[in-house]
């Protein structure tokens, strides 16, 4: 799946009970995270063992829930104190590939003087 068509991706930090499905996760987005789940953003959740990720989004005709379960490894899920972390779609691809999104090269901006 290519995640680049979405402009905003939010990680719900901490562990999420993965027995939750669309209704419970969309309610969590609204009540706990304070976001409008119908804006078309991606909301990403991870379990305590960091081997299962669910991605919830609204695609204008209904909710979609995508999940990935790792059989032997663990996702590099951020352990920040924040409740939610906004990342770029490209960073979501890195996370799903097993990379640590916090250690990517920072983008540099230069201007010509004179």
N, C-alpha and C positions, 0 to 999 in steps of 0.2 A: 504494500500500500504506500502511495506517495502522500506525504503529509503537507507538501508545500502549498496547497491551495488554501489552507487556513492561515489567517494572519496571526492568530494568537493561540498559544498553547499554554495551559496552566497545569502544573503538577500539584496535586493535593498531597502535601508532605505528610509524613507519618504513615502508619499502617492503616489500611482500609480492610474491612471485613469483606472478603471476596464472594461471600454468599449473596451480597447485594447485587441486584440487577438494575435495569433502567430506572424504574420508579424511585427506588431508594437512593441511587446515585444522583439522579437529577435533583431530588430533594436536598441532598447533601450539598450539591453545588449552590443551590439557592440559599439555604439556611445557614450552613456552616461557613461556606466560602464567600457568600454575598454576591454572587454573579448571576446574570441573566442567562440561563441555560439555552435560551432560544436564539442567541446572537450568532450561532454558528462557530463558536470557538471550540477547541478541543480541551477536554478535561481528563487528566490522566491520574490513575490511582494504582497503588502497589500494595501487595500484601506484606505481612510481617516478615516472612521468609525471603522476600525480594526475588521470588521466582515466578511471580504472576503479575502482569500489568493489564489493566482494563482502560480503554479509551472510550469516552462517551462524547457524542456530539449530535447536534440537530442539523439535518440536511435540507430543511425547508418543507419536507413532506412527512417527516417522522424522525424518531430517535434511532441512532445506530450505536451499537455497543460492540467494540472490537476487543479481543483479548489475545495475549501471547503468554504461554507458559514455557519456562525453561525446564528442561529435564535434569540437567546436571549442574548448571552454573547459576549465578545470581546477577540481577540487574544492579548497576551502580547507582542506586537510588539516593538522592541527596538527603543528608541528615541535618538539614538546617532547622533552626528554631522557629522559622516562619511557618505559617499555616499553608501558604500557597506560594508558588514560585512560577513566574512567567518565563518561558523559554521560547526560543525560535523553533519553527518546524524542523529545521535542519538538525537542531540539538536533540529533538525527539528521535530522529532517525539514528543519531549516535547512541542515544540511550538504549534503544531497541537492539542495536548492534553490539552492545556490551561495553561501550566506551563511557568514560567519565566526562560528563558535560561541563564540569567545573574547570577542567584543565585544557580546554581548547585555546588556541591562539587568540588573543584579543585583536580586534580590528583596529588598525591604525589609520588616522586621518592627518594628512599633511596639507599645508597650503604653501603656494609659492609666494615668496616675499619679493617686493619691489616691483 
